[in-house]
Amino acid sequence: MELSLRRLRMLRELHRRGTVTGAAASLHYSPSAVSQQLAQLEREVGATLFERMGRRIRLTELGVLLTEHAEDILDSVERAEMALEHAQGGVVSRLEGGVWASVASGLLPTALARLAEEHPGIEVRTTELAPEDTAGAVLDGSLDFSFVIDYSDYAMPWDPALAREVIAVERLHAAVPAGSILETSISLAALAETSWVLAGPRSHFGRAVRIACRRNGFEPRIAHEVEEQSTALAMVAGGLGVTLVSDLVLDVVPDGVDIIALTEPVLRTVSLAHRATTPTRRSLELVIDAVRAAAAERGLAASSTPP
């Protein structure tokens, strides 16, 4: 019997997610591809590993047994990869990362260009996720690393199984319709009577901004609730309200929007999360160095200790 690591990963994700669709989404495959691979795994083992329970799939006793060993096998493979990288200087590796829009546009192009020049054997592939989902994708093994956010008024809950490396500290700024505010800086409270364009309270950003507003004595009047920052800025340019934007977004602010500094800064810390293993993979250390250097070039360098 020769077991495929790819099929063992699919088995592990099926056990965690409970559905083929969930396992496929976490591994970035189609459900049909996962079903075919799991059926092949059953043929290789020569035993029934799954039982269908409506829309969900339950592992048989043999399926659970194989999953337990799959965890050990996959952990051993990861440790072997780390040992080889350290022995070889980390020059050949492929990493999967989770990003969101402003990091993808503001830091990655510079960081990955530097990495490609200095360490061409390291390949980084990225998937755009909501900031709320990136840490979980690292924790369950879908990604090798992801970017996460902590706001000065609202820190993200943290799992001790994850380590994080601070990359940058950004300020939030008021984005207002062009010409509507003449001052170069304002207090957040000065926007209390203004209509807002803001993400919903379930998003990390939307919740953090609401908390900052309440700390300044008011509840923002949400005229338009939108999740995409580019959409929010387009609506601000159209005179429909104000919003807040971070340093990494300033390069893509459209015409018709003025950026005004806040007199009492609202900060957010951008960190890179990875599984807390010892030692850290050499290739991942090089990615962290490259992204930190890109942040420093933009004047966003941070200390190494999360707030």
C-alpha positions as a printed Julia matrix, in Angstrom:
307×3 Matrix{Float64}:
   0.0    0.0    0.0
   1.37   3.43  -1.01
  -0.53   6.35   0.53
  -0.66   9.72  -1.22
   0.12  12.77   0.92
  -2.36  14.81  -1.11
  -5.16  12.33  -0.38
  -4.22  12.19   3.29
  -4.53  16.0    3.43
  -7.98  15.71   1.88
  -8.93  13.06   4.44
  -7.76  15.31   7.26
  -9.77  18.25   5.94
 -12.86  16.07   5.47
 -12.6   15.04   9.12
 -12.29  18.69  10.19
 -15.0   20.12   7.93
 -17.53  17.32   7.82
 -18.44  17.87   4.16
 -16.68  17.38   0.84
 -17.61  20.95  -0.1
 -15.97  22.33   3.04
 -12.84  20.24   2.54
 -12.63  21.3   -1.11
 -12.98  25.0   -0.26
 -10.23  24.86   2.37
  -7.83  23.14  -0.04
  -8.82  25.18  -3.12
 -10.06  22.15  -5.1
 -13.43  21.45  -6.67
 -15.75  19.14  -4.69
 -15.73  16.62  -7.55
 -11.92  16.46  -7.51
 -11.92  15.82  -3.74
 -14.6   13.13  -4.08
 -12.59  11.35  -6.77
  -9.4   11.45  -4.71
 -11.13  10.18  -1.58
 -12.69   7.33  -3.55
  -9.21   6.47  -4.84
  -7.93   6.49  -1.25
 -10.58   3.94  -0.28
  -9.52   1.72  -3.17
  -5.87   1.98  -2.14
  -6.7    1.06   1.46
  -9.17  -1.64   0.44
 -11.7   -0.7    3.12
 -14.68   1.59   3.69
 -13.51   4.89   5.19
 -16.68   7.02   4.93
 -20.41   6.84   5.59
 -22.87   9.39   4.21
 -25.19  11.01   6.75
 -27.45  13.23   4.65
 -25.31  16.07   3.31
 -22.46  15.29   5.68
 -19.94  12.46   5.63
 -18.93  10.55   8.76
 -15.7    8.62   9.01
 -15.88   4.94   9.85
 -13.68   3.56  12.63
 -11.04   2.74  10.02
 -11.4    6.25   8.6
 -10.82   7.81  12.02
  -7.83   5.53  12.58
  -6.28   6.52   9.27
  -6.98  10.21   9.97
  -5.12  10.01  13.27
  -2.11   8.55  11.5
  -2.49  11.08   8.68
  -2.05  13.89  11.24
   1.21  12.32  12.43
   2.42  11.7    8.87
   1.68  15.23   7.67
   3.25  16.79  10.78
   6.35  14.66  10.19
   6.5   15.79   6.57
   6.31  19.44   7.65
   9.12  18.92  10.17
  11.22  17.19   7.5
  10.65  20.08   5.09
  11.75  22.55   7.77
  14.88  20.54   8.54
  15.79  20.37   4.85
  15.21  24.09   4.4
  17.48  24.93   7.31
  20.14  22.55   5.98
  19.92  24.07   2.49
  19.55  27.69   3.56
  15.84  27.79   2.66
  16.52  28.36  -1.03
  13.82  26.06  -2.46
  10.28  26.1   -1.13
   6.65  26.88  -1.97
   4.48  28.7    0.55
   0.74  29.4    0.53
  -0.35  32.68   2.1
  -3.58  34.46   2.97
  -3.89  38.16   2.15
  -6.48  40.9    1.94
  -6.73  43.7   -0.59
  -4.61  46.48   0.94
  -1.76  44.12   1.87
  -1.88  42.49  -1.57
  -1.6   45.86  -3.33
   0.46  47.81  -0.8
   3.13  45.37   0.43
   3.26  42.2   -1.67
   4.5   43.58  -5.01
   7.61  45.1   -3.43
   8.16  42.2   -1.01
   7.8   39.43  -3.59
   9.97  41.27  -6.12
  12.72  41.49  -3.49
  12.25  37.83  -2.58
  12.4   36.72  -6.22
  15.64  38.62  -6.73
  17.4   37.45  -3.58
  15.88  33.95  -3.18
  14.46  32.8   -6.53
  13.86  29.28  -5.24
  11.07  30.45  -2.92
   7.64  30.49  -4.56
   4.81  32.3   -2.75
   1.2   31.75  -3.76
  -1.54  33.84  -2.17
  -5.29  33.64  -1.69
  -7.42  36.68  -0.86
  -9.54  36.13   2.24
 -11.47  38.33   4.64
  -9.16  39.44   7.49
 -11.45  37.59   9.9
 -10.77  34.26   8.14
  -7.02  34.31   7.54
  -5.84  33.1   10.96
  -8.24  30.13  10.93
  -6.92  29.03   7.53
  -3.39  28.87   8.98
  -4.58  27.06  12.08
  -6.3   24.31  10.11
  -3.31  23.84   7.79
  -4.9   25.27   4.63
  -2.25  28.03   4.51
   1.35  28.33   5.64
   0.91  31.94   6.74
  -1.56  34.8    6.64
  -1.77  38.48   7.42
  -3.87  39.5   10.42
  -4.93  42.84  11.94
  -5.19  44.28  15.43
  -6.73  47.71  15.94
  -5.78  50.0   18.81
  -9.4   49.88  19.99
 -10.11  46.27  19.11
  -7.58  43.42  19.22
  -8.26  40.16  17.4
  -8.7   37.06  19.6
  -5.56  34.94  19.41
  -4.95  31.18  19.43
  -1.79  30.05  21.26
  -1.17  27.48  18.51
  -0.31  30.42  16.22
   2.71  32.67  16.29
   2.69  36.16  14.82
   5.33  38.5   13.54
   4.59  42.22  13.49
   5.02  43.66   9.99
   3.69  47.22  10.06
   1.73  49.78  12.07
  -0.7   51.94  10.13
  -2.74  55.01  10.97
  -6.36  55.37   9.92
  -7.35  58.6    8.17
 -10.67  60.22   7.38
 -11.69  59.94   3.73
 -14.18  62.69   2.9
 -15.75  64.16  -0.27
 -13.31  66.56  -1.92
 -13.62  70.11  -0.61
 -16.05  69.23   2.17
 -13.52  69.77   4.98
 -10.92  72.52   4.76
  -8.85  71.62   7.83
  -5.73  69.45   7.44
  -6.65  67.46  10.55
  -9.84  66.84  12.5
 -11.03  64.9   15.51
 -13.1   61.78  14.97
 -15.85  63.44  17.03
 -16.09  66.19  14.38
 -17.58  63.56  12.06
 -20.4   62.66  14.46
 -23.11  64.43  12.44
 -21.85  63.17   9.08
 -23.22  60.23   7.1
 -20.86  57.25   7.02
 -20.0   54.59   4.46
 -18.75  51.64   6.47
 -18.39  47.87   6.56
 -20.85  45.9    8.67
 -20.32  45.29  12.4
 -19.42  41.64  11.82
 -16.25  42.61   9.99
 -13.15  43.36  12.03
 -12.76  46.77  10.38
 -16.41  47.76  10.76
 -16.42  46.78  14.42
 -13.14  48.55  15.16
 -14.32  51.83  13.61
 -17.6   51.7   15.53
 -15.69  51.15  18.77
 -13.38  54.09  18.01
 -16.4   56.32  17.32
 -18.07  55.29  20.57
 -14.85  56.03  22.44
 -15.14  59.52  20.99
 -18.71  59.88  22.23
 -20.92  59.09  19.25
 -22.52  56.3   17.24
 -21.71  56.65  13.53
 -24.71  57.32  11.29
 -24.31  54.54   8.71
 -25.93  55.62   5.47
 -24.34  52.91   3.32
 -23.02  49.58   4.62
 -20.51  48.09   2.17
 -17.7   45.6    2.69
 -15.29  46.53  -0.12
 -13.03  49.5    0.61
 -12.92  50.45  -3.08
 -16.72  50.63  -3.15
 -16.76  52.74   0.0
 -14.26  55.19  -1.5
 -16.25  55.45  -4.72
 -19.32  56.35  -2.68
 -17.33  58.93  -0.71
 -16.15  60.43  -4.01
 -19.83  60.66  -4.98
 -20.56  62.71  -1.86
 -22.53  59.98  -0.08
 -20.63  60.04   3.21
 -17.26  59.62   4.9
 -15.2   56.61   5.9
 -11.8   55.74   7.35
  -8.87  54.35   5.37
  -5.45  53.04   6.38
  -1.99  54.03   5.12
  -1.82  51.07   2.73
  -4.97  52.27   0.92
  -3.73  55.81   0.24
  -2.16  54.86  -3.1
  -5.53  53.86  -4.57
  -7.72  56.71  -3.3
  -9.8   57.92  -6.29
 -10.3   61.48  -7.48
 -13.01  63.27  -5.56
 -11.78  62.12  -2.15
  -9.72  64.14   0.33
  -7.66  62.43   3.03
  -7.71  64.2    6.41
  -5.48  63.24   9.36
  -7.13  62.38  12.67
  -5.94  64.43  15.67
  -6.24  61.35  17.92
  -4.79  58.54  15.8
  -6.55  55.23  15.4
  -3.86  52.61  14.76
  -3.86  49.13  13.34
  -1.06  46.6   13.52
  -0.49  44.29  10.55
   1.1   40.97  11.55
   1.98  37.75   9.78
   0.56  34.64  11.46
   1.99  31.15  11.15
   1.8   27.9   13.06
   3.86  28.0   16.23
   6.54  25.45  15.32
  10.17  25.36  16.38
  12.21  26.18  14.45
  10.36  28.46  12.02
  10.84  27.43   8.41
  13.76  29.3    6.86
  11.71  30.16   3.76
   9.02  31.7    5.98
  11.63  33.75   7.84
  12.79  35.15   4.49
   9.22  36.03   3.51
   8.78  37.85   6.84
  12.01  39.77   6.27
  10.94  40.79   2.76
   7.5   42.0    3.85
   8.97  43.91   6.79
  11.41  45.61   4.44
   8.54  46.58   2.13
   6.66  48.07   5.09
   9.78  49.97   6.21
  10.12  51.48   2.71
   6.63  52.92   3.14
   7.49  54.35   6.58
   5.35  51.76   8.37
   8.05  49.81  10.21
   6.96  48.38  13.57
   8.55  46.87  16.64
   8.71  43.08  16.87
   6.26  42.86  19.78
   2.5   42.87  19.05
   0.55  45.49  21.02
